[in-house]
C-alpha cells in the first residue's frame, strides 16, 4: 500500500510537471536567426535619454540612439483620434505634469504639453520611424492601456508600409495571441515580470500568477521572452532560458552588475540610467 501510494504521488507529480512545461513552452526557436541583429547591439530603453535635456521617448532620444549606432525599444499608445504616439505611462502626470490619461486625449490636445522641462512634445510613431534607420533594431511595445488590440492593429498597418527591422511585444497576452493568430510572420515577444512585487498592480491574484509565471505561453507561443532582469530568478523564466533555449531580452539593465548577469541568461539587453562601459558615447 505504501509503495502504491508513493508511485501514485510520483505519477501525479510527473503529470503536473509535464502540463506545467507545456504551458510555459515558447515557440519553437526556428526564427532565432532573425533576432541576430538585436543581439549585436545594445538596445536603448525609450530611446537614449537622460530625462534632463533629453526626455525618454522623445525625438532627441531616438536621434541620439541612431548617432551611437544602437538599437531601441519604444512604447506605442493610441489617441482618441486614432494617432499612434510614443509614450510609456498611462497617465501624463510624471512626464508632462498633467493628471490625464493619454488614451483619453486627442493628438492635438497632447501637443499642448511638454515632456519634463523641455520644449519636446509627445511624438508620433511615424515621426520616430523617420529618424531611425531602416536597419536600426527596433522593439515596439504595445501598451495594454485603452484598446490594446486596436493599437496593435494600427501599428501593424503602419509597419507593413515600411521595410524595417522590427519586432513587437506586449505585457498583454491577448495582444501577443492576436499577433500569433493574425500576423504570424511578425516576430512576437511576451513581456513579463514578478507582478507580486508590484505594489501598484490592481490585477487579480490569478492574473498575476499566470503572467508572472508565463503560463499564457501555451496560447501565445512567443518567439522571445522579455523578462525583468530584477525578476530573473523566476523558475518559469529560467526554464524558458535554459531548458527551451528561448530568445530572451533583459529589461531594464541599469548597472554593470545587472549587465554581467544578463549576459548569462539573455541574448539581448535593453538599458537605461547608465551607459555600458563598452559604449563610446557620441553626443
C-alpha positions in Angstrom: 0.0 0.0 0.0 2.8 2.4 0.9 4.6 1.6 -2.3 1.5 2.1 -4.4 0.9 5.4 -2.7 4.4 6.6 -3.5 4.0 5.6 -7.1 0.7 7.4 -7.5 2.2 10.5 -6.0 5.2 10.3 -8.3 2.9 9.8 -11.3 0.8 12.8 -10.3 4.0 15.0 -9.9 5.2 13.8 -13.3 1.9 14.6 -14.9 1.7 18.1 -13.4 5.3 18.8 -14.4 4.6 17.9 -18.0 1.5 20.1 -18.0 3.5 23.0 -16.5 6.2 22.7 -19.1 3.7 22.6 -21.9 2.0 25.7 -20.5 5.3 27.8 -20.4 6.9 26.5 -23.6 7.6 29.3 -26.0 7.5 28.9 -29.8 10.0 26.6 -31.4 13.2 28.5 -31.9 13.2 28.3 -35.7 13.4 32.1 -36.2 16.2 32.9 -33.9 18.4 33.9 -36.9 16.0 36.8 -37.5 16.8 38.1 -34.0 20.6 38.2 -34.5 20.8 41.9 -35.4 19.2 42.6 -32.0 21.9 40.6 -30.3 24.7 42.5 -31.9 23.9 45.9 -30.4 22.7 47.3 -27.1 19.1 48.5 -27.1 18.2 51.8 -25.6 15.1 51.9 -23.3 12.6 54.5 -24.6 15.5 56.0 -26.7 18.9 57.1 -25.4 17.5 59.6 -22.9 18.8 61.2 -19.7 15.5 62.8 -18.6 17.1 66.2 -18.2 17.5 67.8 -21.6 16.7 64.6 -23.5 13.4 63.1 -22.3 12.5 59.5 -22.7 10.5 58.5 -25.8 11.4 61.9 -27.4 12.7 62.6 -30.8 16.1 63.7 -29.4 16.4 60.4 -27.5 15.9 58.4 -30.7 18.2 60.7 -32.7 20.9 60.0 -30.0 20.3 56.3 -30.4 21.0 56.5 -34.1 24.1 58.6 -33.6 25.5 55.9 -31.3 24.7 53.0 -33.6 22.4 51.4 -31.1 19.0 49.7 -31.3 16.0 50.8 -29.3 12.8 49.9 -27.6 9.7 52.2 -27.5 6.1 52.3 -26.3 3.1 52.8 -28.5 -0.4 54.0 -27.5 -3.4 55.2 -29.5 -5.1 58.6 -29.1 -8.9 59.3 -29.3 -8.4 60.4 -32.9 -6.5 57.2 -33.8 -3.0 58.6 -33.9 -0.1 56.3 -32.8 2.0 58.1 -30.3 5.2 57.1 -28.5 4.7 57.3 -24.7 5.1 54.9 -21.8 2.9 55.9 -18.9 -0.9 55.6 -18.7 -1.0 59.0 -17.1 0.7 62.2 -18.3 1.5 63.4 -14.8 5.1 62.1 -14.4 6.3 63.3 -17.8 4.0 66.3 -18.6 2.8 67.4 -15.2 -0.9 67.0 -16.2 -3.2 64.5 -14.5 -4.8 63.0 -17.6 -5.0 59.5 -19.1 -3.2 59.5 -22.5 -5.8 57.3 -24.3 -8.5 59.8 -23.3 -6.7 62.6 -25.2 -6.6 63.6 -28.9 -3.2 64.1 -30.6 -4.0 67.8 -30.9 -4.5 68.0 -27.1 -1.3 66.2 -26.4 0.6 68.8 -28.4 -0.2 71.4 -25.7 2.0 69.5 -23.2 5.8 69.4 -22.9 8.0 66.5 -21.8 9.5 67.3 -18.5 11.0 70.8 -18.6 11.9 70.8 -22.2 10.3 72.0 -25.4 9.8 68.4 -26.6 6.3 67.1 -27.2 5.0 63.5 -27.3 6.0 62.3 -30.8 4.0 60.3 -33.3 5.3 56.8 -34.1 5.7 57.9 -37.8 8.0 60.8 -36.7 10.2 58.4 -34.8 10.4 56.0 -37.7 11.6 58.8 -39.9 14.5 59.3 -37.5 15.5 55.7 -37.2 17.5 54.0 -39.9 15.6 51.1 -41.7 18.2 48.6 -40.2 18.0 50.1 -36.6 16.9 47.1 -34.5 13.5 48.2 -33.1 11.4 46.6 -30.4 7.8 48.0 -30.4 5.9 47.6 -27.2 2.1 47.7 -27.4 0.9 49.2 -24.2 -2.2 47.5 -22.6 -3.9 50.8 -21.9 -7.0 51.7 -23.9 -7.9 49.4 -26.8 -4.7 47.4 -27.0 -5.9 45.2 -29.9 -6.7 48.2 -32.0 -3.4 49.8 -31.1 -1.7 46.6 -32.2 -3.7 46.5 -35.5 -2.9 50.2 -36.3 0.8 49.6 -35.5 1.0 46.6 -37.8 -0.6 48.5 -40.6 1.9 51.3 -40.3 4.9 48.9 -40.1 3.7 46.9 -43.1 4.1 50.0 -45.2 7.8 50.3 -44.3 10.7 47.9 -44.9 12.2 47.9 -41.4 13.9 45.7 -38.9 11.5 45.4 -36.0 9.7 43.0 -33.6 6.6 43.5 -31.4 5.9 42.7 -27.8 3.4 43.3 -25.0 2.6 42.5 -21.4 -0.9 41.8 -22.6 -1.1 38.1 -23.6 -4.2 38.9 -25.7 -2.0 41.2 -27.9 0.7 38.5 -28.3 -2.0 36.0 -29.2 -3.6 38.4 -31.7 -0.2 38.7 -33.4 0.2 34.9 -33.5 -3.3 34.4 -35.0 -3.4 37.2 -37.5 0.2 38.1 -38.2 2.3 35.0 -37.6 5.1 36.4 -39.8 5.9 39.1 -37.2 8.3 38.2 -34.5 6.4 38.5 -31.3 7.5 38.6 -27.7 5.9 38.2 -24.3 6.8 40.9 -21.7 6.7 39.8 -18.1 8.0 40.4 -14.6 7.2 39.4 -11.0 3.8 41.1 -10.7 3.6 40.1 -7.0 6.4 42.5 -6.2 4.4 45.4 -7.9 2.6 47.2 -5.1 0.7 49.3 -7.6 -0.7 46.4 -9.5 -4.5 46.1 -9.4 -4.6 42.8 -11.2 -6.3 39.8 -9.6 -4.2 37.1 -8.0 -4.9 34.7 -10.9 -3.8 37.2 -13.5 -0.6 38.0 -11.6 0.1 34.3 -11.1 -0.4 33.5 -14.8 1.5 36.4 -16.2 4.4 36.2 -13.7 4.9 32.5 -14.5 4.4 32.8 -18.3 1.5 30.3 -18.2 -0.1 32.1 -21.1 2.7 30.9 -23.4 0.5 27.9 -24.2 -1.7 30.3 -26.2 0.8 32.9 -27.4 3.9 30.7 -28.1 6.1 33.8 -28.2 9.3 33.9 -30.3 11.1 35.7 -27.4 10.7 36.4 -23.7 11.3 39.9 -22.4 11.7 39.4 -18.7 12.6 41.9 -16.0 16.2 41.5 -15.0 15.2 42.1 -11.4 12.8 39.1 -11.5 15.4 36.9 -13.2 15.2 34.1 -10.6 11.7 33.1 -11.6 11.5 29.4 -12.3 9.4 29.7 -15.5 11.8 32.3 -17.0 14.9 30.2 -16.1 13.3 27.1 -17.7 12.4 29.1 -20.9 16.0 30.4 -21.0 17.9 27.2 -20.2 15.6 24.3 -21.0 13.8 25.6 -24.1 16.7 27.8 -25.2 14.3 30.7 -25.8 15.5 34.1 -27.1 15.5 36.3 -24.0 15.5 40.1 -23.7 16.7 41.7 -20.5 14.8 44.8 -19.3 15.8 47.1 -17.9 19.6 46.8 -17.2 20.7 49.8 -15.1 24.2 48.8 -13.9 27.3 46.9 -14.9 26.3 44.2 -12.3 23.0 43.7 -14.0 24.7 43.6 -17.3 27.1 40.9 -16.2 24.2 38.8 -15.0 22.1 39.5 -18.1 24.8 38.1 -20.3 24.4 34.7 -18.7 20.7 34.3 -19.3 19.7 36.8 -22.0 20.7 37.3 -25.6 19.5 40.9 -25.8 20.0 43.8 -23.4 17.8 46.9 -23.0 19.5 49.5 -20.9 18.9 52.9 -19.3 20.1 55.1 -16.4 23.8 54.2 -17.1 26.0 53.7 -20.1 27.6 50.2 -20.6 31.4 50.6 -20.4 32.0 49.4 -23.9 29.9 52.1 -25.5 31.7 55.3 -26.7 29.0 57.9 -26.5 28.7 60.3 -29.4 26.7 63.4 -28.3 
